[in-house]
Amino acid sequence: MGRRFWVAFVLALCALAAGPVRADPVVVTYNPYASVDWSTVLRCQSQHHDHILDAGKVLDYDAAGYDAVTFMTYSGKYIPSTLSEWQALGSPSMDPGQPVGWVEYRRWPPTDHGAPSPETLTNIKFYIPGAEEKGLLPNGEAALHMHSTFLETYIEGAGCDSCGVGGIPVAQNNFTPINPAGLPDEQRYWSNQELIDRINSHGGHTTLNHPTGGIGPYAALERFGAFEIFNNLYALRDDKDGGSLVAQMLANWDELLETKSSMIWGVAVNDWFGPQKDPRPPEGNFPELTLQNIDRGKMQVLVTAFDLPSYRGAFEAGASFAVVENNAIKNAYPQVTSISVSPASIELTTANTNEVVTWIGNGEIVGSGMSLWLDDLPSGLKYVRAEIDDLQGRRVFTQPFSLEADQDGDGIPDTDDNCPNDPNGPLAPDPEGGADQADTDGDGIGDACDLYIPQQFVPAAKVGNSYSHSLTFLRGTPPVTWSITGGFLPANLTLGSDGVISGNVTSGGFTATFTVQVTDDNGDTASRILKIRSRIVNCMNCHVTSPS
């Protein structure tokens, strides 16, 4: 059993020993699996990022049981003319035997670039548009790699004259042509952020590739939708030198989910090392390639049909799992059979019963087991996600569930709650207003939070005795001001603006009916008809005087 199993086991024991501890309540505000019909769902195993350069690699992926792949490599490559030129450029990950010259290297549609038609394949049903792009920062900052998923339009870096090698003008050694075909500016970019914006504006979806190192370059970016959390090329580098590149990717993802957006989807990919055991790896001195360390990163997307529109809709909604298989036997990873979210919990089921489920929130382990109870979570979480491990080295990552504070614990997030301090939702209904966020007066404040004067007993006033009684109100925003808007009090009694009825009654033997109004600091008002009796004490043959 692995370390993750024992961590989860110890957590469970500690929870039992400590008993329930209620933190500030939270509620799930986005469930990436909300639209999934678990009784009819189709599971599409896919690959977003591997350099599938020819029909042979497609056949390898088909034999490995994939339903969809991206027929891709780098976009907009300069192909060196000789082996020595290729080596002078740093031996980029390209076959130097390919045609020479500037090319608009976007391989779409795949069948125009040597890919077999899906109709001729056993498992692959369709191709996913995409290519590996590289950002551009001529000032020497990191030029980040990105995957332009679903993008069919060719785009390229604008380049800079000073960042070439051997006189060849290239964009930060990404070998991107400098506007060879007179492309319009809307198809060119000058920075990492502009690359994201070009991908998005032309109909793509941006994934940040192999995001290792510090979080800074990624935290500065906006409008990207996915993030590689496992990359087999970098996993092999870790295998070689005992590094932690993949662990850094995962840590960066958690930090971005906490600080930037809880709706950045995690992606696992092969990047050169898929089922084909690439004979031209981008660098040497790797461990021996075996069935265990190839084809480790993949996606399972929950679709309604095996076609690109259904796939894109599910992927962009987050209805997917990132899969890592550190095992020679592939496609045997844990299968999640259902996920249900309620105001109280997130619960999942799997096809087998021997998996270990660990829940992560804000980068820390916050729970274990198939059920996660939201009122047991620590304060301040922005998201939670699950990792499902089997005992053979396979792991499945769910996408993150967004969380928001729900301080009254009624199942409605504070940002949507028309009464965030008083419960009026499904988990804790308001005794008078119910659980439906009722707002009878239409002022945007729920009935459960509206200023309110409850029915209350007003003690009798005795003739000849001084009298003082404070009226009460509920909810609203102090300070408040009281007044009488109808009826009357017994003679010589007054209602102060502070809600205190006071004075010395001079006549009695009757009951006065009056209407009070209270106004809070927001200008909201509430009214109530009340009664007060004036009494004559120790009086024989007294004359009763009614108030005028």
Backbone torsions as a table, in degrees:
resi	resn	phi	psi	omega
1	MET	NA	142.0	-175.5
2	GLY	-83.9	172.2	-179.1
3	ARG	-61.5	-37.5	-179.3
4	ARG	-59.6	-38.4	179.1
5	PHE	-60.8	-46.7	-175.8
6	TRP	-70.8	-33.9	175.3
7	VAL	-61.4	-45.9	179.6
8	ALA	-63.8	-39.1	-178.9
9	PHE	-64.6	-45.5	-179.9
10	VAL	-64.7	-39.6	177.6
11	LEU	-59.4	-42.5	-179.9
12	ALA	-63.0	-43.0	178.7
13	LEU	-62.9	-41.6	179.9
14	CYS	-63.8	-39.9	179.7
15	ALA	-63.1	-39.8	179.3
16	LEU	-66.6	-40.0	-178.1
17	ALA	-70.0	-37.7	-175.4
18	ALA	-79.9	-24.8	-176.4
19	GLY	79.8	173.6	-176.6
20	PRO	-68.9	136.1	176.2
21	VAL	-126.4	114.7	-176.3
22	ARG	-86.8	125.3	176.2
23	ALA	-99.5	-176.4	173.8
24	ASP	-60.0	127.3	-174.6
25	PRO	-64.2	149.0	174.0
26	VAL	-133.1	166.2	178.0
27	VAL	-140.9	148.3	178.1
28	VAL	-75.7	122.6	179.8
29	THR	-103.0	-16.6	171.7
30	TYR	-144.2	122.6	177.0
31	ASN	-110.9	109.1	-176.5
32	PRO	-63.7	-14.1	-177.8
33	TYR	-107.1	14.8	-173.8
34	ALA	-61.6	-32.8	-175.1
35	SER	-91.1	1.1	-176.4
36	VAL	-79.1	127.3	170.2
37	ASP	-94.3	102.2	-171.8
38	TRP	-68.2	-16.4	179.8
39	SER	-81.0	-20.8	-176.6
40	THR	-126.4	0.6	-172.7
41	VAL	-60.7	145.8	173.7
42	LEU	-106.7	140.8	-176.4
43	ARG	-107.2	113.2	-176.0
44	CYS	-102.3	108.4	176.9
45	GLN	-82.9	127.2	-169.9
46	SER	-141.0	164.4	177.5
47	GLN	-131.6	121.1	-178.5
48	HIS	-94.7	-28.7	-170.3
49	HIS	-141.4	89.5	165.6
50	ASP	-145.9	148.0	-175.7
51	HIS	-84.1	80.2	-177.1
52	ILE	-87.0	94.4	-167.6
53	LEU	-94.9	-12.7	-174.2
54	ASP	-153.1	174.6	-177.8
55	ALA	-64.1	-31.7	-178.7
56	GLY	-61.3	-40.6	179.0
57	LYS	-68.6	-35.9	175.7
58	VAL	-60.0	-43.0	179.9
59	LEU	-64.8	-35.1	176.2
60	ASP	-63.0	-44.1	179.0
61	TYR	-67.4	-36.2	177.5
62	ASP	-62.7	-44.5	179.7
63	ALA	-66.7	-26.4	-179.7
64	ALA	-82.6	2.2	173.0
65	GLY	90.5	17.0	179.4
66	TYR	-78.3	147.2	177.9
67	ASP	-96.9	-24.1	-178.4
68	ALA	-155.9	142.7	177.8
69	VAL	-141.1	160.0	172.0
70	THR	-96.4	117.6	178.0
71	PHE	-83.6	95.6	-163.2
72	MET	-146.8	164.9	158.7
73	THR	-155.5	-153.8	178.6
74	TYR	-68.7	149.1	178.3
75	SER	-94.3	135.1	174.1
76	GLY	66.9	62.1	-174.4
77	LYS	-97.5	145.1	166.2
78	TYR	-93.0	123.3	-178.0
79	ILE	-97.3	113.3	-178.9
80	PRO	-61.6	153.0	-175.3
81	SER	-88.0	-21.2	-178.3
82	THR	-137.0	161.8	177.9
83	LEU	-63.6	-38.6	-179.1
84	SER	-65.8	-37.5	177.5
85	GLU	-66.7	-39.3	178.0
86	TRP	-61.2	-42.8	179.3
87	GLN	-69.1	-34.7	178.5
88	ALA	-65.4	-27.2	178.5
89	LEU	-83.8	5.6	179.6
90	GLY	95.0	18.9	179.8
91	SER	51.6	61.1	-179.8
92	PRO	-62.7	163.9	-173.0
93	SER	-77.8	62.8	179.3
94	MET	-140.1	150.3	176.7
95	ASP	-76.5	115.2	-177.4
96	PRO	-65.6	-9.2	178.7
97	GLY	-83.4	-2.6	179.5
98	GLN	-72.1	165.3	-177.8
99	PRO	-54.9	149.3	-175.1
100	VAL	-89.3	147.0	170.7
101	GLY	116.8	173.6	176.7
102	TRP	-71.6	137.1	178.3
103	VAL	-138.3	148.3	169.1
104	GLU	-86.4	92.9	-165.2
105	TYR	-95.2	72.8	172.9
106	ARG	-124.3	116.0	-166.0
107	ARG	-91.5	68.8	179.1
108	TRP	-141.3	133.7	-4.0
109	PRO	-72.7	148.8	-174.1
110	PRO	-58.5	-36.1	-177.1
111	THR	-67.0	-15.8	173.7
112	ASP	-82.7	-5.5	-176.4
113	HIS	-125.8	26.5	172.4
114	GLY	95.9	0.7	179.8
115	ALA	-80.3	141.1	177.4
116	PRO	-69.8	149.7	177.0
117	SER	-67.2	138.4	178.0
118	PRO	-55.5	-27.7	179.6
119	GLU	-62.5	-20.8	-179.5
120	THR	-94.5	-0.4	-174.2
121	LEU	-104.8	163.3	-176.5
122	THR	-85.3	-43.9	-173.8
123	ASN	-116.1	-39.7	-177.0
124	ILE	-67.6	123.8	-178.2
125	LYS	-98.5	-28.8	-178.3
126	PHE	-160.9	164.3	175.9
127	TYR	-103.5	151.9	178.5
128	ILE	-106.7	122.2	176.4
129	PRO	-60.8	145.9	177.1
130	GLY	163.3	161.1	176.3
131	ALA	-159.5	164.1	175.4
132	GLU	-91.7	121.7	179.0
133	GLU	-108.3	163.4	175.2
134	LYS	-131.3	130.5	177.9
135	GLY	-65.2	175.1	-173.3
136	LEU	-140.1	119.5	175.9
137	LEU	-137.3	89.4	-176.7
138	PRO	-61.0	-14.0	-179.0
139	ASN	-80.4	6.6	175.3
140	GLY	97.3	-5.4	175.5
141	GLU	-71.3	170.3	-176.7
142	ALA	-65.0	131.0	173.9
143	ALA	-96.7	105.8	-167.7
144	LEU	-83.2	143.8	174.5
145	HIS	-83.7	142.2	179.8
146	MET	-141.7	154.2	175.3
147	HIS	-105.8	125.5	-178.1
148	SER	-93.5	70.7	-177.1
149	THR	-63.2	136.0	178.1
150	PHE	73.0	-1.6	-179.2
151	LEU	-81.7	129.1	177.3
152	GLU	-106.8	-17.9	-177.9
153	THR	-83.4	138.8	177.0
154	TYR	-77.3	130.3	173.2
155	ILE	-129.7	160.8	-179.6
156	GLU	-153.5	156.4	174.8
157	GLY	-68.1	146.5	-178.1
158	ALA	-74.0	-18.8	174.4
159	GLY	81.6	171.2	174.5
160	CYS	-152.4	141.0	-174.5
161	ASP	-67.3	-22.8	-172.7
162	SER	-94.1	-0.9	-174.7
163	CYS	-112.5	27.2	177.7
164	GLY	-92.3	175.0	177.7
165	VAL	-123.6	127.3	178.1
166	GLY	63.1	31.2	178.4
167	GLY	83.1	-2.9	179.1
168	ILE	-87.6	116.9	-177.8
169	PRO	-74.8	114.1	-179.9
170	VAL	-132.6	164.9	-178.9
171	ALA	-94.6	98.1	178.0
172	GLN	52.3	40.6	179.8
173	ASN	60.5	24.2	172.8
174	ASN	-90.5	-2.7	175.8
175	PHE	61.4	36.7	178.7
176	THR	-94.3	131.1	-179.4
177	PRO	-64.4	146.5	178.1
178	ILE	-91.7	89.3	174.5
179	ASN	48.7	52.5	-174.8
180	PRO	-67.5	-25.7	-175.9
181	ALA	-111.0	19.0	179.6
182	GLY	64.8	42.1	-178.5
183	LEU	-63.1	144.0	175.1
184	PRO	-67.6	156.4	-175.9
185	ASP	-59.2	-29.5	-178.9
186	GLU	-68.9	-7.6	173.8
187	GLN	-108.3	10.5	-179.7
188	ARG	-123.0	158.8	-179.7
189	TYR	-142.7	156.3	-175.3
190	TRP	-122.9	3.6	-178.0
191	SER	-160.7	170.3	176.2
192	ASN	-57.9	-47.3	-177.8
193	GLN	-64.8	-38.6	178.6
194	GLU	-66.2	-31.9	175.3
195	LEU	-61.8	-47.2	177.6
196	ILE	-57.9	-45.1	-177.8
197	ASP	-65.8	-34.9	177.2
198	ARG	-68.2	-43.1	177.8
199	ILE	-57.7	-48.4	-176.1
200	ASN	-67.7	-43.2	-175.0
201	SER	-68.3	-23.4	179.0
202	HIS	-97.8	14.5	171.8
203	GLY	95.2	15.7	178.9
204	GLY	-100.1	-177.4	179.2
205	HIS	-136.2	124.3	-168.8
206	THR	-92.3	128.9	170.6
207	THR	-114.3	133.0	174.0
208	LEU	-82.3	123.5	-174.8
209	ASN	-88.3	146.5	177.2
210	HIS	26.8	64.2	-174.6
211	PRO	-81.5	78.1	178.2
212	THR	-94.0	-179.5	179.5
213	GLY	77.6	-164.0	-177.4
214	GLY	-68.2	162.6	-176.9
215	ILE	-77.5	-18.9	-171.2
216	GLY	-49.3	-54.0	-177.3
217	PRO	-60.6	-30.8	-177.5
218	TYR	-84.0	-35.3	179.3
219	ALA	-65.6	-25.0	-178.7
220	ALA	-78.9	-10.8	-175.2
221	LEU	-94.0	155.6	179.0
222	GLU	-129.2	159.2	167.7
223	ARG	68.5	23.4	169.1
224	PHE	-96.9	153.9	-171.1
225	GLY	-112.9	-16.2	-175.9
226	ALA	-145.7	166.7	-168.5
227	PHE	-151.3	125.1	178.0
228	GLU	-69.4	124.7	178.7
229	ILE	-110.0	-9.8	171.8
230	PHE	-149.0	132.3	178.8
231	ASN	-137.3	120.1	-171.4
232	ASN	-67.9	-29.6	174.4
233	LEU	-58.7	-45.2	-178.6
234	TYR	-76.3	-28.5	173.8
235	ALA	-64.4	-38.7	177.1
236	LEU	-66.8	-35.7	174.5
237	ARG	-62.8	-41.5	175.6
238	ASP	-62.2	-41.7	178.5
239	ASP	-59.5	-35.8	-175.8
240	LYS	-71.6	-44.9	-171.4
241	ASP	-121.0	11.5	178.8
242	GLY	69.7	25.5	-177.5
243	GLY	-79.1	-173.4	-176.7
244	SER	-135.4	37.4	-177.7
245	LEU	-64.0	-44.0	-179.4
246	VAL	-67.1	-39.7	177.3
247	ALA	-61.4	-34.8	178.5
248	GLN	-68.3	-37.2	176.1
249	MET	-58.8	-46.5	-177.8
250	LEU	-65.5	-41.0	178.8
251	ALA	-64.6	-39.1	178.1
252	ASN	-64.4	-40.2	178.0
253	TRP	-59.3	-49.2	-179.3
254	ASP	-60.3	-39.4	-179.4
255	GLU	-67.0	-40.0	178.2
256	LEU	-67.6	-37.9	177.6
257	LEU	-61.8	-34.6	-178.9
258	GLU	-79.5	-39.0	-169.3
259	THR	-104.0	-21.1	-175.0
260	LYS	-115.5	-61.1	-178.4
261	SER	-157.5	137.8	177.5
262	SER	-87.0	9.3	-179.3
263	MET	-121.2	47.9	171.3
264	ILE	-107.9	117.0	-171.4
265	TRP	-84.6	139.1	178.5
266	GLY	-83.8	138.1	-176.4
267	VAL	-128.6	136.2	174.0
268	ALA	-112.7	134.3	-173.0
269	VAL	-140.0	167.0	179.7
270	ASN	-94.1	-39.5	178.9
271	ASP	47.4	81.0	179.4
272	TRP	81.3	-28.5	-171.5
273	PHE	-114.1	65.1	175.6
274	GLY	-91.6	-157.0	-175.0
275	PRO	-66.4	-13.7	-174.7
276	GLN	-82.1	-6.4	-175.9
277	LYS	48.5	67.5	-172.9
278	ASP	-45.8	124.1	-180.0
279	PRO	-77.2	-8.5	-179.0
280	ARG	-123.5	67.2	-179.5
281	PRO	-62.9	153.6	-176.7
282	PRO	-70.8	-8.9	173.1
283	GLU	-158.4	157.7	-175.5
284	GLY	-90.7	-170.2	174.5
285	ASN	62.2	30.3	173.0
286	PHE	-81.8	161.0	169.6
287	PRO	-60.8	160.7	177.3
288	GLU	-57.6	134.3	179.9
289	LEU	-78.4	122.6	-178.4
290	THR	-126.9	172.7	176.8
291	LEU	-61.4	-24.7	-178.1
292	GLN	-77.1	-35.8	-173.7
293	ASN	-105.7	9.5	169.7
294	ILE	-106.5	162.1	175.2
295	ASP	51.5	49.1	-176.8
296	ARG	-95.1	-23.9	-175.0
297	GLY	-113.1	127.9	-178.3
298	LYS	-157.0	171.5	177.5
299	MET	-118.7	149.5	167.2
300	GLN	-122.3	113.8	-176.9
301	VAL	-107.6	133.8	-173.4
302	LEU	-92.0	103.5	-171.1
303	VAL	-113.3	165.3	172.9
304	THR	-98.9	-16.1	177.3
305	ALA	-154.4	151.1	178.4
306	PHE	-84.6	73.6	175.4
307	ASP	-148.6	166.7	-174.0
308	LEU	-65.5	-43.0	179.8
309	PRO	-59.4	-44.5	179.4
310	SER	-65.4	-40.7	-179.5
311	TYR	-62.5	-47.1	-177.9
312	ARG	-63.0	-44.4	179.6
313	GLY	-58.7	-42.8	-179.3
314	ALA	-69.7	-43.2	-178.4
315	PHE	-63.1	-45.3	-177.3
316	GLU	-71.2	-25.2	175.7
317	ALA	-79.0	-13.1	-178.0
318	GLY	91.1	11.1	-179.2
319	ALA	-82.2	70.5	-174.9
320	SER	-156.1	167.8	173.9
321	PHE	-129.4	139.4	170.3
322	ALA	-91.8	132.9	-171.0
323	VAL	-121.2	134.7	174.1
324	VAL	-126.4	123.4	-177.8
325	GLU	-119.0	96.0	174.9
326	ASN	-89.8	61.2	-175.0
327	ASN	-155.2	147.7	-179.3
328	ALA	-70.0	-26.4	178.6
329	ILE	-91.0	115.8	-174.2
330	LYS	-95.8	164.0	176.4
331	ASN	62.3	28.3	176.7
332	ALA	-119.1	23.2	-177.3
333	TYR	-73.7	162.4	-178.8
334	PRO	-56.2	138.6	178.8
335	GLN	-109.0	116.7	175.7
336	VAL	-78.9	123.2	-175.5
337	THR	-100.2	-15.5	173.9
338	SER	-166.9	151.1	171.0
339	ILE	-136.8	125.9	177.7
340	SER	-126.3	139.1	-178.3
341	VAL	-123.0	130.2	174.6
342	SER	-127.1	171.5	176.2
343	PRO	-60.1	-17.1	-176.4
344	ALA	-102.1	-24.7	-169.6
345	SER	-159.1	165.7	166.3
346	ILE	-118.8	127.9	-178.1
347	GLU	-132.4	137.0	177.3
348	LEU	-129.7	158.2	174.3
349	THR	-128.6	154.0	178.0
350	THR	-128.2	163.5	-177.4
351	ALA	-67.7	-29.3	178.7
352	ASN	-114.1	164.2	-176.7
353	THR	-105.8	1.5	-175.3
354	ASN	-101.3	10.2	178.3
355	GLU	-81.7	154.2	176.3
356	VAL	-107.4	125.2	-179.2
357	VAL	-107.7	125.2	178.2
358	THR	-120.5	132.7	-179.0
359	TRP	-103.4	131.8	-177.8
360	ILE	-115.8	133.6	174.3
361	GLY	-139.3	129.8	-177.7
362	ASN	50.5	37.3	174.8
363	GLY	82.0	1.5	-178.5
364	GLU	-121.0	153.6	174.3
365	ILE	-71.3	124.5	-176.8
366	VAL	-121.6	-0.4	179.3
367	GLY	180.0	172.8	178.0
368	SER	-151.2	157.9	178.9
369	GLY	100.4	170.5	-175.4
370	MET	-70.0	-21.8	-178.5
371	SER	-115.6	135.7	175.4
372	LEU	-120.3	116.0	-179.6
373	TRP	-90.8	122.9	-171.2
374	LEU	-67.1	-31.3	-179.0
375	ASP	-77.5	-1.2	174.0
376	ASP	-95.1	-3.9	-174.7
377	LEU	-78.4	149.3	175.7
378	PRO	-67.5	162.4	-177.6
379	SER	-69.9	153.0	169.5
380	GLY	84.6	7.9	-178.9
381	LEU	-72.9	137.7	175.6
382	LYS	-95.8	-20.8	-176.2
383	TYR	-163.3	164.4	165.0
384	VAL	-137.1	152.4	175.3
385	ARG	-144.6	159.3	-178.3
386	ALA	-114.5	147.1	170.1
387	GLU	-120.6	124.7	-177.7
388	ILE	-110.9	117.4	-177.3
389	ASP	-112.2	138.6	166.3
390	ASP	-98.3	-176.7	-175.4
391	LEU	-91.2	6.4	-178.3
392	GLN	-113.8	18.7	174.3
393	GLY	87.3	22.2	177.7
394	ARG	-110.6	142.4	-178.7
395	ARG	-137.1	139.0	176.0
396	VAL	-119.1	130.6	178.3
397	PHE	-104.0	126.6	167.8
398	THR	-76.8	164.7	169.5
399	GLN	-79.9	160.4	-174.9
400	PRO	-72.9	145.7	172.0
401	PHE	-99.3	124.2	-178.8
402	SER	-74.5	139.5	179.1
403	LEU	-122.2	147.0	171.3
404	GLU	-137.0	157.6	-179.8
405	ALA	-65.2	146.2	176.7
406	ASP	-140.9	74.7	-166.3
407	GLN	-65.8	-23.3	176.9
408	ASP	-92.6	-1.1	173.2
409	GLY	64.7	29.1	-177.0
410	ASP	-99.1	4.2	178.1
411	GLY	90.6	2.8	177.8
412	ILE	-115.1	124.6	-179.5
413	PRO	-62.0	148.4	-176.9
414	ASP	-55.5	-35.3	-177.6
415	THR	-68.3	-21.2	179.0
416	ASP	-108.4	-10.4	-172.5
417	ASP	-79.4	124.8	178.0
418	ASN	-79.6	1.5	176.3
419	CYS	-152.3	75.4	-170.6
420	PRO	-70.6	-15.8	-177.5
421	ASN	-99.9	-12.0	-179.7
422	ASP	-130.3	130.6	-174.2
423	PRO	-66.6	133.2	173.1
424	ASN	-154.9	41.8	-179.1
425	GLY	-128.1	-173.9	-172.0
426	PRO	-64.3	-30.8	-179.2
427	LEU	-80.5	-28.3	-176.9
428	ALA	-147.3	86.8	-178.2
429	PRO	-67.0	154.0	172.1
430	ASP	-78.1	132.9	-176.9
431	PRO	-56.4	-31.9	-179.1
432	GLU	-103.4	-36.3	-174.6
433	GLY	-92.5	-7.8	178.8
434	GLY	79.6	-162.2	-173.9
435	ALA	-111.4	13.7	-170.4
436	ASP	-110.3	22.9	179.5
437	GLN	57.5	37.7	-176.7
438	ALA	-56.4	138.6	179.6
439	ASP	-141.2	77.9	-170.8
440	THR	-60.1	-40.3	-176.8
441	ASP	-88.6	0.3	174.3
442	GLY	64.6	27.2	-178.1
443	ASP	-93.6	6.1	-179.8
444	GLY	85.8	-6.1	176.9
445	ILE	-109.8	125.0	-177.3
446	GLY	-59.8	151.7	178.8
447	ASP	-54.5	-34.1	-179.0
448	ALA	-66.3	-17.4	-178.4
449	CYS	-110.9	-13.3	-178.8
450	ASP	-62.3	145.9	174.3
451	LEU	-53.5	138.1	-169.5
452	TYR	-151.0	133.5	172.9
453	ILE	-104.8	113.2	-179.2
454	PRO	-74.6	157.8	171.1
455	GLN	-61.4	133.5	-174.3
456	GLN	-148.4	153.3	178.9
457	PHE	-86.2	128.6	175.6
458	VAL	-107.6	114.7	-176.0
459	PRO	-59.1	151.0	178.4
460	ALA	-66.6	148.5	175.6
461	ALA	-99.8	132.7	-177.4
462	LYS	-100.0	129.3	-179.4
463	VAL	-59.0	132.4	178.2
464	GLY	88.6	-6.7	179.3
465	ASN	-111.5	144.9	174.1
466	SER	-68.5	151.5	-173.0
467	TYR	-135.1	140.7	174.8
468	SER	-154.9	127.8	178.4
469	HIS	-150.6	133.6	-179.9
470	SER	-96.9	129.8	173.6
471	LEU	-78.6	155.4	-177.3
472	THR	-119.1	150.8	174.9
473	PHE	-135.0	164.3	177.4
474	LEU	-123.3	149.6	173.5
475	ARG	60.4	-150.9	-176.2
476	GLY	69.6	-177.3	-177.3
477	THR	-120.4	108.5	178.4
478	PRO	-64.2	161.4	-2.5
479	PRO	-77.0	161.1	-179.2
480	VAL	-122.1	160.4	178.4
481	THR	-127.4	133.8	-178.6
482	TRP	-104.7	152.9	174.7
483	SER	-158.4	163.9	174.4
484	ILE	-103.2	127.2	-178.7
485	THR	-111.3	-3.5	178.9
486	GLY	-168.8	156.5	-179.8
487	GLY	75.2	-157.1	-175.3
488	PHE	-156.5	161.0	171.9
489	LEU	-102.2	159.6	172.7
490	PRO	-55.7	152.0	-177.9
491	ALA	-53.5	140.1	177.8
492	ASN	71.9	9.0	169.8
493	LEU	-106.1	141.3	178.5
494	THR	-133.1	155.6	174.4
495	LEU	-105.4	117.5	177.3
496	GLY	-77.8	162.5	179.2
497	SER	-64.4	-16.3	178.3
498	ASP	-87.1	1.9	177.0
499	GLY	88.3	12.8	-179.5
500	VAL	-100.5	122.6	171.6
501	ILE	-88.3	125.9	-175.3
502	SER	-148.4	164.3	178.0
503	GLY	140.4	-164.6	-178.6
504	ASN	-135.7	107.4	-174.3
505	VAL	-68.2	134.0	-179.0
506	THR	-108.2	-9.9	178.0
507	SER	-144.9	153.9	-174.7
508	GLY	-154.6	-169.2	-179.6
509	GLY	91.9	20.7	-179.9
510	PHE	-147.5	171.3	177.4
511	THR	-116.8	127.1	179.2
512	ALA	-98.5	138.0	176.6
513	THR	-112.0	133.0	-176.7
514	PHE	-147.5	156.3	177.8
515	THR	-111.1	126.2	177.7
516	VAL	-108.0	150.8	175.5
517	GLN	-130.1	138.8	175.4
518	VAL	-120.1	137.7	-179.5
519	THR	-122.1	127.3	-177.8
520	ASP	-95.3	-176.4	-173.3
521	ASP	-67.5	-19.3	177.1
522	ASN	-90.5	0.1	-178.4
523	GLY	87.7	0.6	176.4
524	ASP	-72.7	147.3	-178.6
525	THR	-127.0	157.9	173.6
526	ALA	-146.9	148.4	-178.0
527	SER	-129.8	158.8	176.8
528	ARG	-158.6	136.6	173.0
529	ILE	-85.6	125.5	-179.3
530	LEU	-124.4	167.0	178.1
531	LYS	-133.1	146.8	175.6
532	ILE	-139.6	135.7	-179.3
533	ARG	-102.6	137.3	172.9
534	SER	-104.1	131.2	-173.3
535	ARG	-117.9	143.4	173.4
536	ILE	-101.7	124.7	-174.5
537	VAL	-106.6	136.3	175.5
538	ASN	55.0	48.8	-177.7
539	CYS	-122.0	127.1	175.8
540	MET	-113.1	130.0	-180.0
541	ASN	59.3	34.7	180.0
542	CYS	-73.8	150.6	175.9
543	HIS	-92.3	123.5	-179.4
544	VAL	-86.0	125.5	180.0
545	THR	-111.9	121.1	176.3
546	SER	-79.9	148.9	178.7
547	PRO	-67.6	147.8	178.5
548	SER	-89.7	NA	NA
